[in-house]
């Protein structure tokens, strides 16, 4: 899935956590952060530390795959971008 912003990434984290049957407290313990941090990350906090976000994603069996941004008119339409 292509993630365009922090809110979408947070939503994916929340969905994966729930699919694994984990509570926010359990995820917080797995990542060694507070439950408030998990709440903020799942809400798409733009200032969440990247290393902790990656740890949280791994804890719910998600990984990040970074690929070059290829010109794609369909993707641009979805993301609301226009190429000139």
N, C-alpha and C positions, 0 to 999 in steps of 0.2 A: 504494500500500500504506500502511496506517496503521501507524505505528511507535509503540509504547507505552513503550519504554524504551531506554536506551543500548545494551544488549546486542543488541537487534534492529537498531538502526542500524549498529552495528559489524558485525554479520553481513551486512547488506546491502552495506556497504562491501567486505568481504572477497569476497563472491560476485561483485560487479561488477568488482573488481580482477582476480580470476581469470578471469572471462569475457573481459576485455580482454587476457588473456595477460600481465599485468604482475606482476612480482615485488614483494615488499614494499619492496625496495631501490629499485626504479624509482619506485614511488609516493612513497616518502620523498623522493627527489630531485626529483620533480615538485612536491611541496608545500614543499620546503626544510625538512624535519624529519628526525629520526633514524629508523632502521628500528625502534628500540624504541618510538618514538611511534606508528608505524603498528601495531605489534603490540598496544599498549595500546588504541588506538582501535578496532581490529577486535575486541578482547575486550570492548568496551563500557565503557571507562574513563569513569566519570561526571564526572571532572574535566578531560577533554580540552577544550582551548580551542575555543570555538564557531567562531571564524574559520578555524582550521586544519581543523576537521572539515568545514566547508563547502567549503574549498579541496580537500580530499581527495575529497569527493563529486563535485565538478566535474571533477576529474582522471580520474574513472572514469565520466563522463557521467551522473551522477545529480544531481538538483536537489531542493530541499526546497520543498514547497508547503504553506503554513500556511493553514488554513481554520478557521472557527469550529466549536467542538464542539457539534454538534446532538444533542439527545436521540435516542438510537437504542437500543431495547431489545436488538437483536441484538448490536450493538457492546458494549453494557454487559455482556452475558453473556460475550462473548469476553474482555473485559478484567477480568471478575470484579467489576464495580462494581454497586452497587445504588442506585437512586434512591429517595428517600423521599418 
